[in-house]
């Protein structure tokens, strides 16, 4: 029962924080700034979370909040440090990329995970290099977010990015393989065809693999996709069925031309 109360308190705290973030005015900014200067690490963590997402729809106090969050990268508390890193990612300011990359080799997997989460929206050379390294991390969450960041959150494209995603096709985790499939398919890399057919040899078919099939739009996948429609057990009308039907529809068309769904080498 005590654990239940603790969870309710935590949920209530996040609800209050979300309300403050949405308002995002001077009062909320001043509160966040004061919290980041507290002697209590819990207060500083809350302050970082508040400053990192000020403004609903239209972010507020971007420059000021990033300045404060950057100073928090020297905080000795790992929870505070992780919150500062993740919230710098939320702010999306390119000024923070170099500072975040300094933590790519941090001994804490929690910090490396935070870096992978934060860098996903940046497509510059420095961020991509860090994500390529983190995509090979021993920690699952770090590796997962790095592959997701490279595959879907950045429009950057290069041989090195593709090779990193191709290596992730052999990852033991279904979700990470799926993120790699989507990333390669979005770049029109035809290695996805054989990888998908291998992925579908068993009974464990991921939603991400079907998303990749839709992205690729390869008629060579049509027969196997139609087989999956008749052999898999799923809730009719659910998201899995909808994604499978979308993949079938895309694969029924003529293979997309080379300009479709291809990424430029620069960030959007």
N, C-alpha and C positions, 0 to 999 in steps of 0.2 A: 504493500500500500504506500509506503514511503517513496518508493521509486516512481509510482504513478504521480504522486504530488510533485516530485522533482521534475518530471517531464512536463506537467502542466505549467509549472513556473517557467520553465525554459521556453515553452511555446508562447506563453504570455509575453515574455521578454522580447521574443522575435517579432510578435505582433506589434508591440509598442515601437520597436526599432524601425519596422517597416513603415509605420505611420509617420515617424519623424523623417525618414528618408524621403517619403513622398512629398512632404511639405517643403523640405529642402531650402528653407529661408535662412536669413541671417541668424535667427535665434538657434536654429538647429545646427548651423555651422559652428557657432560659438560654443554650443554644448559639446559637440564632437571634439573641438580643439581642446577644451578644458579636460575632457575625459582622457585624451591622449597624453596629457601632462600629469596624470594621477600617479601616485606611488603604487597603486594596486594594479597588477597586470590585467586583471579581469576588466577593470575600467578602461585601460588602454586598448584592449582588444575590442570592446564595444565601440570606443571612439573611432578606431580604424574602420570598423564595419559601417558606422554611420557616415563618416566622411567619404568612404569609397563609393557610396551609392546615393549621394544627395541629389534630389531632383527626380521627379517622375515624368518620364517621356523626354523632357529636356533637362539634361544634367546641369547642376548649378555648382558654383564655386570650384570649377575644374582646376584652375591653376593653383589656387590657394590650398585645396585639399591634397593635390599631388605633392606640393612642396612639403606639407606636413608628413604625408605618408613616406616620402623619401627619407626624411630624418629618422623615421621609425625602423628603417632597415638595420639600424644599429642596436635595436632593443635586445637585451640579453634573454628575454623570455621567448621561447620557441612558439608559443601560441600567438603571442603578439606579433612576432616576426612573420609568421605564416599569414596572419590576417592582413598585415601591411602589404605583403606580396600579392595576395589574391585581389585586394582592393585596388592596388595600382593597376592590375589588369582590367578591372571594371572601369577605371577612369580612361583607359585607352590612350594615354599620352605617350608619345614616342620618346619623350625625355627619360622615361623610366626603363627602357629596354636594356640599356647597357648595365644599369644597376641591378636589374633582376637577373641578368645572365651571370653575374658574379656568384650566384648561389646554385648554379647548375650542378656543382660537385659537392654540395653540402652533405655532411655525414648523416643528417636526418632525412629519412624518406618522406616525412611529412612536409619538409621544406622543399624538397625536390618536386613533390607533387604540387605544391602551391605554385612553384615556378612554371611547371608544365601547364597548369590551369591558366595562369596569368598571361603567358606568351602566345596562346593560341590565336588571338585576334590580330597579331602583328605578322606581317609578311616580309619584313626587311631581312637582310642577309644575316644579321647577328641573331635575331630571334629564331630564324629557321635553323641555323647551325645548332643552337641550344636545343631546340625541339628534336632535331635528328639524333643528338646524343641521348636525350631523355627517352626517346622512343625505344632505346635498347636497355633501359634501366632494369635492374633486378626487381624493383617494386612494381606490383601489378597496377596500382592506381596511377602511379607516375607514368608508366609505359602507356597505359590506356589513354590518358589525357593527351599525352604527346602525340600519339598516332592520330587521335581524333583532331587535334589541333592542326597537324600537318595535312591530314586528309580532307577535312571539311571546313575548318575555320579560317584557313588562309587560301588565297588565290594564287600564291606563289607556285611556280612549277619549275622543276629542273630534273636532270638525270639523277642527282643525289637524293632528292625528295622521293622520286619514284622508286629508286632502289631501296630506300629505307622502308617505304610502304610495302614493296614486294617482299622484303625480308620478314615483315610482320605477318605475311600470309602463312608463315609456318609457326606462328605463336600458338602455344597450347590452349590459349583462351579463345573461346568462340567470339566474344564481343570484340576483342582486339583484332582478330582476323576480319571480322565484319567491317570495322572502321577502316582497315587497310583496303578492303575490297571497294568500299564506297569512294575512298580517296583516289584510287587508281581509275575507277570507272568514270569519275567526274573529269579526269584528265584524258579520257579516251584511250587508256592503255589496254591493249587487247590481251595482255597476259591475264586479265580478269576472267576471260572466257574459260580457260582451262582450270583456273583456280576455283571458279564457281561450280563447275561440273564436279570437281573433286570434293568441294564442300558439301554438295548435295548427294554424295554417295551414301551417307548415313541417314538416319531418321531425325537427327537434330539439326533443323534448318532455322537459321536466324532471320529475324526481320531485316537486319542490316544487309544480309546477302541478297535479299529480294530487292531492297532499295538500290543496291549496286547493279543488279540486273536491269532495273528500270533505267538507271542512268546510262548504262552501256547501250541498251537498245539493240542487242545482237540477235539476229534471227537464228543463229546456231544454238541458242539457249531455249528456243521455243518448245521443242519437243519435251525436254526435261521439265520445264516449267508447267506444261500442261499435265504431265504425269504427277507432279506434286499436287496439282489441284484436285486430282482424283484419289490420291493415296494418303495425303496428310489429314490429320484430325484436328480441326480448329473450329472456333465459334463462328457460325455463319454470320456474315455482315460485320465481323470485327475488323480491327486494324490489320491483322495478319492476312486475312482474305483480301482485303482491299489492296494491300501492297502487292500481293501475289497477282491479282488481276491487273494491276497497273504495270507490273513487270511483263506479263503476257502481252498486254496491249502494245507496249513499247517494242517488244521483241517481234511482234507481228508485222511491224513496219520495216521499210527498207532501212538498212543500217545507216545511222546518222553520218552526215558528212564530217570532214575533218575539222570544220570550224565550230561545230556545235559543242557546247558545254566544255570548251577548252579554256584553260586559264592563261592569262597573261603572266609575265614574269614580275609584275609589280603588284603591290598591294592595292586593293580596290579603294 
